[in-house]
Amino acid sequence: MDQLLLNSIFHPSDFSEGDELAFAHALRIAHAVSAELCLMHVREPLEKSYWADFPHVRDTLKQWGAVADETDKGKVKPAGVDNFKVEIVGTDPVRTILNFVHKHCFDLIVLATHQRQGFDRWLHRNIAEKIARRSGEMTLFVPRHQRGFVSGDSGELGLRRILVPVGNEPHPQSAIDAAAGLLDLLGVASCELRTLHVRESDDQEAPRIALPEKAGWDCERLVREGSAVETILATASEWKPDLIAMPTAGHQGFLDMIRGSQTERVLRESPCPLLAVQAFEPRGPVEFD
């Protein structure tokens, strides 16, 4: 498994209530790995906004105990985060954000999501899903009204249970590697990792995967039958993971265009943050369990 690199993290914000949790996740990860953090807001032409509306990086780090005193006021980088803020005027936030992402290339995008369903999803612009799908970058979705694995008040990390649904298409190895890499970077010494293969019949084989072999890690393979999305969500509701990691290959065919990919459908009802990782086929000789 190649080492996960997170040198730059991107978090667009609309300054609305509920975005604070996604910002806390972006900042906590950036602080842990000393990554560059870009905060962006797309302002409508007639909208009034102020620089103070942006999430406060230094004040939050100080609240978390990452900034010791006032002597380094205005100098956030010594606390572990180099950040910059961007405001762009535009009428199409998805296009504006994607143009910026494609120009600058980030290692991780952190997005707040409303988890809209059905007709409500058609009435409102589903910005988060579109940005993730069209950017091609690894994306951490943080549902606005669900629990996260970072405390906004203290910055405390609660990342102990990881659920990785595994199917044959797309191949799940990239999601397994990314989840394990993220925990390594965050200094998580012990965790429970469960892979979940949902099959339609007894003779359907699970994909061949390589699981992390690390002290303090408890890895288990679950196999269940049923509808993939419903079974993943039922398992998440029962087991209560802190993070779901899934591979994604975008929309595959007409049905995906109408209802969303499997990852997007799980996201809309996920009880915790979801890490969407671009799928790839394992390369070279890999030792599988």
C-alpha positions in Angstrom: 0.0 0.0 0.0 1.4 3.4 -1.0 1.5 6.0 1.8 -1.4 8.4 1.8 -0.2 12.0 1.2 -2.3 14.9 2.4 -0.4 18.0 1.6 -3.4 20.2 0.7 -7.0 20.2 1.9 -9.9 22.1 0.4 -13.0 23.1 2.2 -15.6 25.2 0.4 -18.2 26.8 2.7 -21.5 28.7 2.2 -21.3 30.1 5.7 -24.6 28.5 6.6 -25.5 26.9 9.9 -24.3 23.3 10.1 -21.1 23.8 8.2 -19.1 24.2 11.3 -18.7 20.4 11.7 -17.2 19.9 8.3 -14.8 22.8 8.9 -13.7 21.1 12.2 -12.9 17.9 10.3 -11.0 19.8 7.6 -9.0 21.7 10.2 -8.4 18.7 12.5 -6.9 16.7 9.6 -4.9 19.6 8.3 -3.5 20.2 11.8 -2.6 16.6 12.3 -0.5 16.4 9.1 0.6 20.0 8.8 -1.2 20.4 5.5 -2.2 23.5 3.7 -5.8 24.3 4.2 -7.8 26.3 1.6 -11.1 27.8 2.7 -13.4 29.0 -0.2 -16.7 30.9 -0.5 -18.6 31.5 -3.7 -20.5 34.8 -3.3 -23.6 35.6 -5.4 -23.2 38.9 -7.3 -25.5 40.8 -5.0 -24.7 39.0 -1.8 -23.0 40.8 1.0 -20.2 38.9 2.8 -17.4 39.8 5.1 -13.9 38.4 5.7 -15.0 37.6 9.3 -17.7 35.3 8.0 -15.0 32.7 7.1 -14.4 30.0 9.7 -11.8 31.1 12.2 -8.7 28.9 12.0 -6.6 30.4 14.7 -9.4 30.9 17.2 -10.5 27.3 16.7 -7.0 26.0 17.2 -6.7 28.1 20.3 -10.0 26.7 21.6 -8.6 23.2 21.0 -5.4 24.0 22.9 -3.2 24.0 19.7 -2.2 27.6 20.1 -0.6 28.2 23.5 -0.7 32.0 24.0 -1.1 35.4 22.3 2.6 35.7 21.4 2.1 34.1 18.0 -1.1 36.0 17.1 -1.7 36.1 13.4 0.9 33.3 12.9 -1.2 30.1 12.4 1.5 28.0 10.8 3.5 27.4 13.9 0.4 25.8 15.3 0.5 23.3 12.4 -1.7 24.8 9.7 -0.9 27.1 6.8 -4.2 28.4 5.5 -5.5 30.8 2.9 -9.0 32.0 2.2 -10.6 32.6 -1.2 -13.8 34.4 -2.1 -15.0 34.4 -5.7 -18.1 36.0 -7.2 -20.2 33.6 -9.3 -23.7 32.5 -10.1 -22.9 28.8 -10.4 -21.1 27.6 -7.3 -20.4 24.1 -8.6 -18.7 25.3 -11.8 -16.8 28.0 -9.9 -15.5 25.5 -7.3 -14.6 22.9 -9.9 -12.7 25.4 -12.0 -10.7 26.4 -8.9 -10.1 22.7 -7.9 -8.9 21.7 -11.3 -6.4 24.6 -11.4 -4.9 23.9 -8.0 -5.3 20.2 -7.4 -5.9 19.2 -3.8 -5.3 15.9 -2.0 -8.6 15.9 -0.1 -11.9 17.8 -0.3 -14.0 18.2 2.8 -17.7 18.9 2.1 -20.8 19.5 4.3 -23.8 17.7 2.9 -27.6 18.2 3.5 -28.4 14.5 2.8 -31.5 15.4 0.8 -33.7 12.6 -0.6 -36.3 12.2 -3.3 -38.2 15.2 -4.7 -36.4 17.5 -2.2 -33.1 16.5 -3.8 -34.4 17.7 -7.2 -35.7 21.0 -5.9 -32.4 21.9 -4.3 -29.0 22.0 -6.0 -27.1 18.9 -4.8 -23.8 20.8 -4.7 -21.7 18.4 -2.6 -22.3 15.3 -4.7 -21.6 17.2 -7.9 -18.4 18.6 -6.7 -17.1 15.3 -5.5 -18.2 13.4 -8.6 -16.8 15.9 -11.1 -13.6 16.8 -9.3 -12.2 13.3 -9.3 -10.6 13.9 -5.9 -10.8 12.0 -2.6 -13.7 13.6 -0.7 -14.8 13.5 2.9 -18.5 14.1 3.3 -19.6 15.4 6.7 -23.4 15.2 7.1 -24.7 18.4 8.8 -27.1 16.8 11.3 -25.2 13.5 12.1 -22.4 12.8 14.4 -18.8 13.3 13.2 -15.5 11.8 14.3 -14.1 15.3 15.3 -15.5 17.4 18.2 -16.0 20.9 17.1 -15.6 22.1 20.7 -12.3 20.4 21.6 -10.9 19.0 18.4 -10.9 15.6 20.0 -10.7 12.6 17.6 -13.2 9.8 17.9 -12.2 7.5 15.1 -12.4 3.9 16.3 -14.8 2.0 13.9 -14.4 2.0 10.1 -16.9 0.3 7.8 -15.8 -0.5 4.2 -18.4 -1.9 1.8 -16.7 -4.2 -0.7 -18.1 -5.2 -4.1 -16.7 -6.3 -7.4 -17.5 -3.1 -9.2 -15.8 -0.7 -8.4 -12.9 -2.5 -6.7 -12.8 -1.5 -3.0 -9.0 -1.7 -2.4 -8.5 2.1 -2.9 -11.1 2.8 -0.1 -9.4 0.3 2.2 -6.0 1.8 1.6 -7.3 5.4 2.0 -9.1 4.6 5.3 -6.0 2.9 6.7 -3.8 5.7 5.5 -6.0 8.4 7.0 -5.9 6.7 10.4 -2.2 6.4 10.2 -1.8 10.1 9.5 -4.1 11.0 12.4 -2.1 8.8 14.8 -4.9 6.3 15.5 -3.2 3.4 17.1 -6.1 1.0 17.4 -9.4 0.5 15.6 -12.0 -1.9 14.4 -12.2 -2.2 10.6 -15.1 -4.2 9.1 -15.4 -5.0 5.4 -19.0 -5.7 4.2 -19.7 -7.8 1.2 -23.4 -7.8 0.2 -24.1 -10.7 -2.1 -27.2 -11.6 -4.1 -26.7 -15.4 -4.0 -24.6 -18.0 -2.1 -22.3 -18.6 -5.1 -21.3 -14.9 -5.5 -17.7 -14.4 -4.6 -16.3 -11.5 -2.7 -13.6 -9.4 -4.3 -10.0 -10.3 -3.4 -8.7 -7.6 -1.0 -5.7 -6.9 1.2 -6.5 -5.9 4.7 -4.1 -3.9 7.0 -1.9 -6.0 9.3 -1.1 -3.8 12.2 -0.9 -4.2 15.9 -4.0 -2.8 17.6 -6.1 -3.2 14.5 -9.1 -5.7 14.6 -10.1 -6.5 11.0 -13.1 -8.6 10.2 -14.9 -9.6 7.0 -18.7 -9.5 7.1 -20.9 -11.2 4.4 -24.6 -10.5 4.2 -27.3 -11.0 1.6 -29.8 -8.4 0.4 -30.0 -5.1 -1.4 -26.6 -3.4 -1.3 -27.5 0.1 -0.2 -30.2 -1.0 2.3 -27.9 -3.6 3.8 -25.0 -1.2 4.1 -27.2 1.4 5.8 -28.7 -1.3 8.1 -25.2 -2.5 9.1 -24.1 1.1 9.8 -27.2 1.7 11.9 -26.5 -1.5 13.9 -22.7 -1.3 14.3 -22.4 2.5 14.5 -19.1 3.1 12.6 -17.3 6.5 13.0 -16.5 6.5 9.3 -17.7 4.7 6.1 -15.2 4.5 3.3 -16.4 3.6 -0.2 -14.8 3.5 -3.7 -16.5 5.4 -6.4 -16.4 5.4 -10.2 -19.0 8.1 -10.8 -22.3 7.4 -12.6 -22.3 4.1 -14.4 -25.3 4.2 -16.8 -28.7 5.8 -16.9 -30.0 4.6 -13.5 -27.1 6.1 -11.7 -27.8 9.4 -13.5 -31.3 9.3 -12.1 -30.9 8.0 -8.6 -27.1 8.5 -8.0 -24.3 6.1 -7.6 -24.2 3.5 -4.8 -21.9 5.7 -2.8 -24.1 8.7 -3.2 -27.2 6.7 -2.2 -25.5 5.5 1.0 -24.3 9.0 1.7 -27.8 10.4 1.7 -28.7 8.3 4.8 -25.3 7.7 6.3 -25.2 8.1 10.1 -21.6 9.3 10.0 -19.0 10.9 7.7 -18.3 9.1 4.4 -14.9 9.0 2.6 -15.4 8.6 -1.1 -12.3 7.4 -2.9 -11.7 7.1 -6.7 -11.5 3.4 -7.5 -8.6 1.6 -9.1 -7.6 -1.9 -9.9 -4.8 -3.4 -7.8 -1.5 -3.1 -9.6 1.4 -5.6 -9.5 1.7 -8.5 -7.1 -0.5 -8.1 -4.1 -0.6 -10.5 -1.2 -4.3 -11.2 -0.5 -5.6 -12.9 2.7 
